[in-house]
Protein backbone atom coordinates (compact mmCIF):
# COMPACT_ATOMS: atom_id res chain seq x y z
CA UNK A 1 0.00 0.00 0.00
CA UNK A 2 1.34 3.43 -0.95
CA UNK A 3 1.75 5.95 1.88
CA UNK A 4 -0.85 8.72 2.03
CA UNK A 5 1.65 11.31 3.35
CA UNK A 6 5.21 11.47 2.05
CA UNK A 7 7.94 14.02 2.61
CA UNK A 8 11.27 14.12 0.80
CA UNK A 9 14.17 16.23 2.11
CA UNK A 10 11.58 18.64 3.49
CA UNK A 11 13.03 21.77 5.08
CA UNK A 12 11.59 25.08 6.25
CA UNK A 13 13.70 28.13 7.00
CA UNK A 14 12.21 31.30 8.41
CA UNK A 15 13.55 34.55 6.93
CA UNK A 16 16.19 33.03 4.61
CA UNK A 17 19.06 33.03 4.05
CA UNK A 18 20.06 33.71 7.66
CA UNK A 19 16.92 32.81 9.58
CA UNK A 20 16.49 29.67 11.70
CA UNK A 21 15.97 26.33 9.98
CA UNK A 22 12.89 25.00 11.78
CA UNK A 23 12.72 21.59 10.07
CA UNK A 24 15.67 19.97 8.34
CA UNK A 25 15.53 17.49 5.44
CA UNK A 26 12.71 15.40 6.84
CA UNK A 27 12.03 12.11 5.03
CA UNK A 28 8.81 10.59 6.24
CA UNK A 29 6.06 8.19 5.12
CA UNK A 30 2.69 7.85 6.85
CA UNK A 31 0.39 5.01 5.87
CA UNK A 32 -3.33 5.44 5.28
CA UNK A 33 -5.40 4.69 8.38
CA UNK A 34 -2.58 4.91 10.92
CA UNK A 35 -2.10 7.25 13.85
CA UNK A 36 1.37 8.71 13.56
CA UNK A 37 2.64 10.44 16.68
CA UNK A 38 5.18 13.22 16.25
CA UNK A 39 6.83 13.47 19.63
CA UNK A 40 9.17 16.24 20.69
CA UNK A 41 9.68 19.17 23.07
CA UNK A 42 8.34 22.65 22.48
CA UNK A 43 10.31 24.34 19.68
CA UNK A 44 11.40 21.06 18.07
CA UNK A 45 9.63 21.77 14.75
CA UNK A 46 6.30 19.96 15.21
CA UNK A 47 4.05 22.95 14.48
CA UNK A 48 6.21 24.05 11.54
CA UNK A 49 5.88 20.60 9.96
CA UNK A 50 2.07 20.77 10.36
CA UNK A 51 2.11 24.23 8.77
CA UNK A 52 4.02 22.99 5.73
CA UNK A 53 1.88 19.86 5.30
CA UNK A 54 -1.38 21.82 5.34
CA UNK A 55 -0.10 24.40 2.84
CA UNK A 56 0.04 27.29 5.30
CA UNK A 57 3.84 27.53 5.02
CA UNK A 58 5.68 26.96 1.75
CA UNK A 59 8.64 24.57 2.03
CA UNK A 60 12.08 26.11 1.61
CA UNK A 61 13.50 22.96 0.04
CA UNK A 62 12.12 19.50 -0.66
CA UNK A 63 8.45 18.65 -0.98
CA UNK A 64 5.57 16.76 0.59
CA UNK A 65 2.70 14.93 -1.06
CA UNK A 66 -0.70 14.34 0.52
CA UNK A 67 -2.76 11.63 -1.19
CA UNK A 68 -0.73 12.23 -4.35
CA UNK A 69 -0.97 16.06 -4.29
CA UNK A 70 2.12 18.21 -3.84
CA UNK A 71 1.76 20.75 -1.01
CA UNK A 72 4.06 23.07 -2.93
CA UNK A 73 2.44 22.83 -6.38
CA UNK A 74 -1.20 22.06 -5.55
CA UNK A 75 -2.00 23.25 -2.01
CA UNK A 76 -5.73 23.73 -2.69
CA UNK A 77 -6.17 20.04 -3.57
CA UNK A 78 -4.46 19.18 -0.29
CA UNK A 79 -6.69 21.48 1.73
CA UNK A 80 -9.84 19.80 0.38
CA UNK A 81 -8.94 16.40 1.85
CA UNK A 82 -7.36 17.33 5.19
CA UNK A 83 -8.57 18.71 8.49
CA UNK A 84 -6.24 20.76 10.68
CA UNK A 85 -6.75 21.06 14.44
CA UNK A 86 -4.44 23.93 15.49
CA UNK A 87 -2.72 24.27 18.83
CA UNK A 88 -4.52 27.57 19.47
CA UNK A 89 -8.31 27.67 19.85
CA UNK A 90 -9.79 29.05 16.60
CA UNK A 91 -13.42 29.80 17.46
CA UNK A 92 -15.74 32.81 17.79
CA UNK A 93 -16.43 33.26 21.50
CA UNK A 94 -19.61 35.32 21.06
CA UNK A 95 -21.25 32.70 18.85
CA UNK A 96 -22.78 29.48 20.10
CA UNK A 97 -21.19 26.13 19.43
CA UNK A 98 -23.75 25.39 16.72
CA UNK A 99 -23.30 28.82 15.12
CA UNK A 100 -19.53 28.29 14.98
CA UNK A 101 -19.99 24.95 13.25
CA UNK A 102 -22.53 26.33 10.77
CA UNK A 103 -20.19 29.20 9.90
CA UNK A 104 -17.13 27.04 9.35
CA UNK A 105 -19.22 24.43 7.54
CA UNK A 106 -20.36 27.09 5.06
CA UNK A 107 -16.71 27.93 4.39
CA UNK A 108 -16.26 24.29 3.39
CA UNK A 109 -19.09 24.71 0.88
CA UNK A 110 -21.76 22.92 2.89
CA UNK A 111 -25.33 24.23 2.83
CA UNK A 112 -28.94 23.29 3.55
CA UNK A 113 -29.68 19.75 4.70
CA UNK A 114 -26.10 18.63 4.17
CA UNK A 115 -24.84 21.36 6.52
CA UNK A 116 -27.49 20.60 9.15
CA UNK A 117 -26.60 16.90 9.15
CA UNK A 118 -22.85 17.59 9.30
CA UNK A 119 -23.28 19.95 12.28
CA UNK A 120 -25.53 17.50 14.17
CA UNK A 121 -23.10 14.64 13.50
CA UNK A 122 -20.09 16.67 14.66
CA UNK A 123 -21.84 17.77 17.87
CA UNK A 124 -22.75 14.14 18.58
CA UNK A 125 -19.16 13.01 17.98
CA UNK A 126 -17.80 15.46 20.57
CA UNK A 127 -20.70 15.00 23.05
CA UNK A 128 -21.75 18.66 23.00
CA UNK A 129 -25.27 18.38 21.58
CA UNK A 130 -26.81 19.54 24.88
CA UNK A 131 -24.58 22.64 24.98
CA UNK A 132 -24.77 23.50 21.28
CA UNK A 133 -26.86 26.63 21.89
CA UNK A 134 -24.53 28.10 24.53
CA UNK A 135 -21.97 30.76 23.70
CA UNK A 136 -18.43 29.44 23.31
CA UNK A 137 -17.33 32.09 25.82
CA UNK A 138 -19.17 30.05 28.46
CA UNK A 139 -17.49 26.77 27.52
CA UNK A 140 -14.73 25.16 29.58
CA UNK A 141 -11.30 24.84 28.01
CA UNK A 142 -11.93 21.16 27.35
CA UNK A 143 -15.23 21.89 25.60
CA UNK A 144 -13.55 24.52 23.42
CA UNK A 145 -10.88 22.00 22.45
CA UNK A 146 -13.55 19.47 21.47
CA UNK A 147 -15.45 22.05 19.41
CA UNK A 148 -12.17 23.03 17.77
CA UNK A 149 -11.85 19.40 16.65
CA UNK A 150 -15.49 19.26 15.52
CA UNK A 151 -14.91 22.11 13.05
CA UNK A 152 -12.49 19.86 11.16
CA UNK A 153 -14.93 16.93 11.06
CA UNK A 154 -17.60 18.75 9.07
CA UNK A 155 -16.21 17.98 5.61
CA UNK A 156 -15.25 14.37 6.53
CA UNK A 157 -11.50 14.67 5.91
CA UNK A 158 -9.45 11.61 5.02
CA UNK A 159 -6.54 13.02 7.02
CA UNK A 160 -6.43 14.91 10.33
CA UNK A 161 -3.40 16.96 11.33
CA UNK A 162 -3.69 17.57 15.07
CA UNK A 163 -1.25 19.95 16.76
CA UNK A 164 -1.07 19.48 20.56
CA UNK A 165 -4.87 19.06 20.89
CA UNK A 166 -4.74 18.34 24.65
CA UNK A 167 -2.43 21.19 25.61
CA UNK A 168 -3.34 22.63 28.99
CA UNK A 169 -6.27 20.28 29.64
CA UNK A 170 -7.20 18.57 32.89
CA UNK A 171 -6.95 14.75 32.98
CA UNK A 172 -10.68 14.18 32.34
CA UNK A 173 -10.77 16.50 29.31
CA UNK A 174 -7.53 15.02 28.01
CA UNK A 175 -9.03 11.53 28.26
CA UNK A 176 -12.06 12.61 26.24
CA UNK A 177 -9.85 13.94 23.43
CA UNK A 178 -7.72 10.78 23.33
CA UNK A 179 -10.83 8.61 23.13
CA UNK A 180 -12.11 10.78 20.26
CA UNK A 181 -8.86 10.31 18.35
CA UNK A 182 -9.02 6.53 18.72
CA UNK A 183 -12.64 6.50 17.48
CA UNK A 184 -11.73 8.52 14.38
CA UNK A 185 -9.29 5.81 13.40
CA UNK A 186 -11.38 2.79 14.36
CA UNK A 187 -14.77 3.94 13.05
CA UNK A 188 -13.78 6.02 10.03
CA UNK A 189 -10.28 4.84 9.10
CA UNK A 190 -8.98 8.41 9.38
CA UNK A 191 -5.25 8.92 8.97
CA UNK A 192 -4.03 11.06 11.88
CA UNK A 193 -0.78 12.95 12.37
CA UNK A 194 -0.77 13.83 16.07
CA UNK A 195 1.90 16.13 17.48
CA UNK A 196 2.60 16.14 21.18
CA UNK A 197 5.33 16.59 23.76
CA UNK A 198 3.46 14.14 26.01
CA UNK A 199 5.15 10.77 26.02
CA UNK A 200 2.16 8.92 27.51
CA UNK A 201 -0.17 10.18 24.77
CA UNK A 202 2.23 9.22 22.00
CA UNK A 203 2.80 5.76 23.46
CA UNK A 204 -0.92 5.08 23.95
CA UNK A 205 -2.26 6.38 20.63
CA UNK A 206 0.39 5.84 18.02
CA UNK A 207 0.85 2.98 15.60
CA UNK A 208 4.22 4.57 14.86
CA UNK A 209 6.15 7.45 16.37
CA UNK A 210 8.65 9.92 15.00
CA UNK A 211 10.81 11.69 17.59
CA UNK A 212 11.79 15.17 16.41
CA UNK A 213 14.60 17.19 17.96
CA UNK A 214 16.01 20.49 16.67
CA UNK A 215 14.05 20.07 13.44
CA UNK A 216 15.27 16.57 12.60
CA UNK A 217 13.61 13.17 12.93
CA UNK A 218 16.04 11.30 15.19
CA UNK A 219 14.03 8.07 15.70
CA UNK A 220 11.18 6.42 13.82
CA UNK A 221 9.17 3.26 14.45
CA UNK A 222 6.51 1.58 16.56
CA UNK A 223 6.72 2.63 20.22
CA UNK A 224 7.60 -0.88 21.38
CA UNK A 225 10.32 -1.22 18.75
CA UNK A 226 11.95 2.08 19.74
CA UNK A 227 11.90 1.17 23.41
CA UNK A 228 13.32 -2.31 22.76
CA UNK A 229 16.05 -0.92 20.51
CA UNK A 230 17.41 1.16 23.39
CA UNK A 231 18.02 -1.98 25.47
CA UNK A 232 16.82 0.00 28.49
CA UNK A 233 16.44 -1.51 31.95
CA UNK A 234 13.64 -1.28 34.48
CA UNK A 235 14.23 1.05 37.43
CA UNK A 236 13.26 -0.17 40.90
CA UNK A 237 13.23 2.21 43.87
CA UNK A 238 12.82 1.01 47.45
CA UNK A 239 12.02 3.55 50.15
CA UNK A 240 13.56 2.03 53.27
CA UNK A 241 13.50 2.74 56.99
CA UNK A 242 17.24 3.29 57.43
CA UNK A 243 19.64 5.79 55.91
CA UNK A 244 22.67 3.52 55.53
CA UNK A 245 22.83 -0.01 54.10
CA UNK A 246 25.72 -2.27 55.05
CA UNK A 247 28.33 -3.16 52.41
CA UNK A 248 27.52 -6.87 52.91
CA UNK A 249 23.85 -6.30 52.06
CA UNK A 250 24.72 -4.16 49.04
CA UNK A 251 27.09 -6.87 47.78
CA UNK A 252 24.39 -9.52 48.21
CA UNK A 253 21.96 -7.40 46.22
CA UNK A 254 24.52 -6.82 43.45
CA UNK A 255 24.96 -10.58 43.07
CA UNK A 256 21.27 -11.07 42.22
CA UNK A 257 21.06 -12.21 38.60
CA UNK A 258 19.60 -9.42 36.45
CA UNK A 259 20.72 -6.52 38.65
CA UNK A 260 22.83 -4.22 36.46
CA UNK A 261 23.43 -1.39 38.90
CA UNK A 262 22.50 -0.38 42.44
CA UNK A 263 22.87 2.85 44.39
CA UNK A 264 22.02 3.88 47.95
CA UNK A 265 21.02 7.45 48.78
CA UNK A 266 19.69 8.28 52.26
CA UNK A 267 16.45 6.30 52.54
CA UNK A 268 16.31 5.04 48.94
CA UNK A 269 17.79 2.02 47.18
CA UNK A 270 17.72 2.38 43.38
CA UNK A 271 18.25 -0.60 41.06
CA UNK A 272 18.68 -0.89 37.29
CA UNK A 273 17.28 -4.28 36.32
CA UNK A 274 16.74 -6.38 33.24
CA UNK A 275 13.30 -7.34 34.58
CA UNK A 276 11.95 -6.06 37.89
CA UNK A 277 9.17 -8.65 37.96
CA UNK A 278 11.63 -11.55 37.82
CA UNK A 279 14.08 -10.39 40.51
CA UNK A 280 11.88 -8.42 42.91
CA UNK A 281 11.04 -11.39 45.18
CA UNK A 282 14.74 -12.23 45.70
CA UNK A 283 15.63 -8.58 46.35
CA UNK A 284 12.85 -8.23 48.94
CA UNK A 285 13.97 -11.46 50.61
CA UNK A 286 17.58 -10.18 50.98
CA UNK A 287 16.34 -6.84 52.30
CA UNK A 288 14.06 -8.54 54.84
CA UNK A 289 16.84 -10.88 56.06
CA UNK A 290 19.02 -7.80 56.62
CA UNK A 291 16.33 -6.38 58.90
CA UNK A 292 15.51 -3.49 56.55
CA UNK A 293 11.93 -2.33 56.42
CA UNK A 294 10.48 -1.28 53.06
CA UNK A 295 8.09 1.69 53.29
CA UNK A 296 7.26 1.86 49.57
CA UNK A 297 8.48 0.63 46.22
CA UNK A 298 8.09 1.84 42.65
CA UNK A 299 8.94 0.22 39.33
CA UNK A 300 9.47 2.33 36.23
CA UNK A 301 9.62 0.48 32.93
CA UNK A 302 11.32 1.90 29.83
CA UNK A 303 9.13 4.20 27.76
CA UNK A 304 9.38 6.76 24.98
CA UNK A 305 10.74 9.36 27.36
CA UNK A 306 13.53 6.91 28.20
CA UNK A 307 14.27 6.68 24.46
CA UNK A 308 14.26 10.47 24.08
CA UNK A 309 16.52 10.92 27.10
CA UNK A 310 18.98 8.36 25.75
CA UNK A 311 19.07 10.00 22.31
CA UNK A 312 19.25 13.66 23.36
CA UNK A 313 20.25 13.84 27.01
CA UNK A 314 17.11 15.94 27.62
CA UNK A 315 13.75 15.28 29.21
CA UNK A 316 10.41 15.98 27.55
CA UNK A 317 8.72 18.69 29.59
CA UNK A 318 5.76 20.95 29.04
CA UNK A 319 6.54 24.63 28.71
CA UNK A 320 5.19 26.75 31.61
Phi, psi and omega per residue, in radians:
X1 nan 2.310 3.140
X2 -1.292 2.489 3.101
X3 -1.139 2.606 -3.137
X4 -1.572 -0.379 3.034
X5 -2.222 2.236 3.118
X6 -2.384 2.342 2.981
X7 -2.127 2.557 3.134
X8 -2.333 1.987 3.112
X9 0.857 0.734 -3.027
X10 -1.392 2.156 3.126
X11 -2.326 2.618 3.042
X12 -2.403 2.113 3.099
X13 -2.009 2.281 3.062
X14 -1.519 2.331 3.106
X15 0.931 1.024 3.110
X16 -1.132 2.730 0.129
X17 -1.610 -0.054 -3.019
X18 -1.875 -0.071 -3.101
X19 -1.264 2.990 -3.102
X20 -1.210 2.504 3.082
X21 -1.616 1.816 -2.997
X22 -1.350 -0.699 3.005
X23 -2.251 2.537 -2.916
X24 -2.275 1.850 3.008
X25 0.813 0.993 -3.112
X26 -1.459 2.139 3.007
X27 -1.896 2.118 -2.994
X28 -2.645 2.484 3.014
X29 -2.288 2.274 3.105
X30 -2.116 2.199 -3.073
X31 -1.426 2.643 3.119
X32 -1.116 2.335 3.083
X33 1.520 0.008 -3.139
X34 -1.749 2.728 2.950
X35 -1.694 2.052 3.132
X36 -1.901 2.048 3.139
X37 -1.605 2.186 3.052
X38 -1.803 1.869 -2.966
X39 -1.878 2.258 3.106
X40 -3.127 2.848 -3.132
X41 -1.267 2.960 3.066
X42 -1.052 2.360 3.138
X43 1.533 0.077 -3.090
X44 -1.364 -0.341 -3.115
X45 2.097 0.076 -3.077
X46 -1.096 -0.881 -3.097
X47 -1.166 -0.630 3.093
X48 -1.094 -0.750 3.117
X49 -1.066 -0.755 3.083
X50 -1.036 -0.776 -3.132
X51 -1.051 -0.671 3.114
X52 -1.246 -0.757 -3.093
X53 -1.137 -0.547 -3.126
X54 -1.588 0.023 3.086
X55 1.518 0.068 3.122
X56 -1.281 -0.615 3.133
X57 -2.067 2.235 3.084
X58 -1.301 2.449 3.084
X59 -1.177 2.574 3.065
X60 -1.389 -0.797 3.027
X61 -2.465 2.809 -3.121
X62 1.340 -2.988 -3.108
X63 -2.720 2.899 3.030
X64 -2.364 2.531 3.059
X65 -2.107 2.393 3.114
X66 -2.085 1.981 -3.096
X67 0.881 0.711 3.085
X68 1.538 -0.082 -3.126
X69 -1.798 2.295 3.110
X70 -1.305 2.274 3.114
X71 -1.222 -0.434 3.125
X72 -1.415 -0.699 -3.045
X73 -1.684 -0.426 -3.070
X74 -2.466 1.059 -3.066
X75 -1.116 -0.538 -3.122
X76 -1.150 -0.641 3.091
X77 -1.127 -0.643 3.102
X78 -1.129 -0.793 -3.061
X79 -1.114 -0.443 -3.127
X80 -1.278 -0.356 -3.040
X81 -1.991 0.028 -3.139
X82 -2.040 2.787 2.926
X83 -2.154 2.444 -3.095
X84 -2.133 2.070 3.063
X85 -1.772 1.817 -3.040
X86 -1.331 2.822 3.098
X87 -1.111 -0.708 3.128
X88 -1.489 2.516 3.081
X89 -1.146 2.217 -3.113
X90 -2.108 1.286 -3.102
X91 -2.402 2.843 3.075
X92 -1.700 1.946 -2.999
X93 -1.138 -0.527 -3.079
X94 -1.433 -0.227 3.098
X95 -1.609 2.754 3.060
X96 -1.310 2.970 3.080
X97 -1.040 -0.780 3.137
X98 -1.123 -0.725 3.138
X99 -1.102 -0.687 3.072
X100 -1.046 -0.815 -3.110
X101 -1.141 -0.700 3.127
X102 -1.125 -0.682 3.138
X103 -1.133 -0.898 -3.103
X104 -1.185 -0.580 3.070
X105 -1.085 -0.669 3.115
X106 -1.140 -0.560 3.090
X107 -1.163 -0.472 3.082
X108 -1.448 0.009 3.108
X109 1.587 0.168 3.120
X110 -1.463 2.593 -3.140
X111 -2.756 2.843 3.035
X112 1.007 -2.412 -3.079
X113 -1.073 -0.670 3.139
X114 -1.075 -0.723 3.119
X115 -1.169 -0.785 3.136
X116 -1.000 -0.800 -3.114
X117 -1.163 -0.689 3.139
X118 -1.123 -0.719 3.138
X119 -1.157 -0.803 3.135
X120 -1.071 -0.734 -3.139
X121 -1.124 -0.754 -3.128
X122 -1.139 -0.733 3.113
X123 -1.102 -0.662 3.097
X124 -1.150 -0.736 -3.130
X125 -1.014 -0.689 -3.052
X126 -1.732 0.145 3.081
X127 0.993 0.821 3.102
X128 -2.190 0.297 -3.122
X129 -0.992 -0.708 -3.081
X130 -1.304 -0.215 3.114
X131 -2.005 0.246 -3.038
X132 -1.104 -0.510 -3.111
X133 -1.526 -0.088 3.141
X134 -1.440 2.604 3.079
X135 -1.148 2.502 3.128
X136 -1.080 -0.507 3.107
X137 -1.024 -0.430 -3.124
X138 -1.651 0.030 3.131
X139 -1.388 2.657 2.948
X140 -1.261 2.917 3.131
X141 -1.073 -0.673 3.124
X142 -1.142 -0.675 3.102
X143 -1.148 -0.692 3.101
X144 -1.091 -0.723 3.115
X145 -1.076 -0.734 3.139
X146 -1.154 -0.710 3.102
X147 -1.159 -0.623 3.080
X148 -1.024 -0.674 3.086
X149 -1.222 -0.716 -3.091
X150 -1.040 -0.608 3.113
X151 -0.948 -0.679 -3.065
X152 -1.497 0.010 3.077
X153 -1.649 -0.230 -2.977
X154 -1.054 -0.699 -3.075
X155 -1.703 0.268 3.056
X156 0.914 1.086 -3.090
X157 -1.210 2.569 3.048
X158 -1.298 -0.450 -3.021
X159 -2.310 2.332 3.037
X160 -2.006 2.238 3.014
X161 -1.853 1.949 -3.015
X162 -2.030 2.060 -3.056
X163 -1.836 1.809 3.097
X164 0.857 0.955 -3.033
X165 -1.216 -0.218 3.139
X166 -1.889 0.216 -3.064
X167 -1.024 2.180 3.059
X168 1.379 0.147 -3.086
X169 -1.556 2.682 3.012
X170 -1.285 2.853 -3.065
X171 -0.975 -0.688 -3.120
X172 -1.158 -0.771 3.129
X173 -1.164 -0.671 3.106
X174 -1.067 -0.746 -3.137
X175 -1.076 -0.679 -3.139
X176 -1.099 -0.744 3.140
X177 -1.133 -0.764 -3.122
X178 -1.103 -0.687 3.098
X179 -1.135 -0.667 3.072
X180 -1.032 -0.811 -3.105
X181 -1.046 -0.772 3.135
X182 -1.107 -0.653 3.127
X183 -1.168 -0.656 3.124
X184 -1.011 -0.715 -3.137
X185 -1.266 -0.831 -3.022
X186 -1.234 -0.711 -3.039
X187 -1.547 -0.539 -3.016
X188 -2.079 -0.138 -3.120
X189 1.179 0.447 -3.109
X190 -1.192 2.395 2.996
X191 -1.464 2.275 -3.025
X192 -2.263 2.166 2.936
X193 -1.779 2.052 -2.957
X194 -2.124 1.926 3.127
X195 -1.631 2.468 3.140
X196 -2.814 2.735 2.936
X197 -1.810 0.029 -3.053
X198 -1.608 1.942 -3.077
X199 -1.077 -0.708 -3.117
X200 -1.096 -0.726 3.114
X201 -1.084 -0.842 -3.108
X202 -1.063 -0.722 -3.095
X203 -1.215 -0.637 -3.120
X204 -1.287 -0.763 -2.964
X205 -1.507 -0.608 -2.778
X206 -1.481 2.361 2.898
X207 -1.244 -0.726 3.044
X208 -2.406 2.767 -3.111
X209 -2.290 2.428 2.914
X210 -1.977 2.218 3.086
X211 -1.696 2.118 -3.090
X212 -1.932 2.390 -3.096
X213 -2.575 2.152 -3.103
X214 0.922 0.697 3.036
X215 1.450 0.010 -3.135
X216 -2.077 2.525 3.001
X217 -1.387 2.007 -3.061
X218 -1.806 -0.185 3.076
X219 -2.744 2.545 -3.051
X220 -2.630 2.252 3.096
X221 2.747 -3.128 3.055
X222 -1.152 2.531 -3.103
X223 -0.900 -0.799 -3.135
X224 -1.087 -0.655 3.132
X225 -1.160 -0.732 -3.138
X226 -1.132 -0.721 -3.135
X227 -1.157 -0.768 -3.122
X228 -1.134 -0.627 -3.098
X229 -1.147 -0.407 -3.134
X230 -1.395 -0.192 -3.108
X231 0.894 0.761 -3.092
X232 -1.445 2.656 -3.140
X233 -1.752 2.785 2.954
X234 -1.219 2.688 3.046
X235 -2.052 2.143 3.109
X236 -1.956 2.261 3.077
X237 -2.131 2.211 3.081
X238 -1.926 2.138 3.015
X239 -1.578 2.014 -2.972
X240 -1.999 2.895 -3.032
X241 -1.521 0.022 3.115
X242 -2.219 2.767 -3.086
X243 -1.623 -0.333 -3.101
X244 -2.280 2.287 3.116
X245 -1.854 2.390 -3.070
X246 -1.149 2.612 3.083
X247 -1.001 -0.617 -3.135
X248 -1.121 -0.709 3.127
X249 -1.195 -0.726 3.110
X250 -1.069 -0.729 3.129
X251 -1.126 -0.677 3.115
X252 -1.129 -0.687 3.112
X253 -1.181 -0.665 3.132
X254 -1.142 -0.459 -3.098
X255 -1.418 -0.141 3.114
X256 -1.134 2.242 -3.122
X257 -1.096 2.222 -3.125
X258 1.813 -0.249 3.080
X259 -1.424 2.060 -3.118
X260 -1.613 -0.592 -3.092
X261 -2.754 2.606 3.106
X262 -2.506 2.465 3.078
X263 -2.439 2.612 3.139
X264 -2.119 2.189 -3.125
X265 -2.425 1.873 -3.106
X266 0.941 -1.915 -3.069
X267 -1.808 0.414 -3.080
X268 -2.296 2.280 2.956
X269 -1.837 2.222 -3.105
X270 -2.080 2.220 -3.106
X271 -2.060 2.485 2.857
X272 -1.822 2.172 -2.968
X273 -2.308 2.614 3.031
X274 -1.199 -0.692 3.107
X275 -2.680 1.895 -3.111
X276 -1.074 -0.672 -3.081
X277 -1.069 -0.618 -3.070
X278 -1.335 -0.590 -3.006
X279 -1.854 -0.157 -3.075
X280 -1.018 -0.776 -3.141
X281 -1.009 -0.740 -3.129
X282 -1.166 -0.704 3.121
X283 -1.081 -0.809 -3.129
X284 -1.128 -0.591 3.101
X285 -1.131 -0.781 3.124
X286 -1.106 -0.761 -3.136
X287 -1.091 -0.745 3.141
X288 -1.134 -0.753 3.130
X289 -1.100 -0.478 3.109
X290 -1.437 -0.002 3.112
X291 1.353 0.400 -3.104
X292 -1.735 2.162 3.093
X293 -1.468 2.425 3.111
X294 -1.813 2.044 3.140
X295 -1.432 -0.631 -3.122
X296 -2.836 2.735 3.040
X297 -2.467 2.583 3.077
X298 -2.339 2.544 3.059
X299 -2.158 2.185 3.083
X300 -1.992 2.061 3.110
X301 -1.550 2.748 3.114
X302 -1.028 2.530 3.127
X303 -2.562 -3.025 -3.096
X304 -1.140 -0.520 3.081
X305 -1.183 -0.601 3.043
X306 -1.054 -0.762 3.110
X307 -1.064 -0.840 -3.119
X308 -1.074 -0.743 3.140
X309 -1.101 -0.720 3.114
X310 -1.111 -0.701 -3.060
X311 -1.349 -0.559 -2.992
X312 -2.078 -0.323 -3.041
X313 1.338 0.158 -3.130
X314 -2.135 2.726 3.062
X315 -1.723 2.601 3.057
X316 -1.430 2.039 3.134
X317 -2.334 2.653 3.131
X318 -1.452 2.373 3.110
X319 -1.152 2.516 -3.125
X320 -1.191 nan nan
